[in-house]
Amino acid sequence: MILIADSSALIALSICQSLDLLDKLFGEVKVPQAVFDEVSVSNKAESMVLIEYLKDKIEQVDTAQYVYLDAYADLGETEAMLLYKQMSADWLLIDDKRGKKIASVNKIKTIGSLGVLLSAKKRGLIKEIKPKLELIQQSEVFLHESLIETVLKLAEE
């Protein structure tokens, strides 16, 4: 399986020390150059961890592909969707609600960072989600309280 990743979800998974779950769940993880550039900015959260994790996962995007966008799409998100199409990927890792809607319009199958954690628990790769959610909550990444409650309920925690 091939997973293409956008920056916000990568940062969330890095914060809760769960990047390794991507390889275990999906096999092949790829990012476009623009996503790598976004997460590798020296003052960004988790930049050093993400540079190390992503160094051999960068793919060049063929701009001959196309996706439908809105006026708010950033370069990383756009390239991630283009790369998804280019590689005939199975999943797009993205947390942005608006980005997920745009992906849906483009018939792109999405999963968010919390979906990754739920899948990992279901497959027995992690025992608990709550400690990981707490790490994310202590960071600058915003998780709505109702989303946290839903995830914990689905995880039976």
Beta strands, then each sheet from edge to edge (+ up, - down):
strand 1: 2-5
strand 2: 28-32
strand 3: 58-59
strand 4: 91-93
strand 5: 110-111
sheet 1: 3+ 2+ 1+ 4+ 5+
end
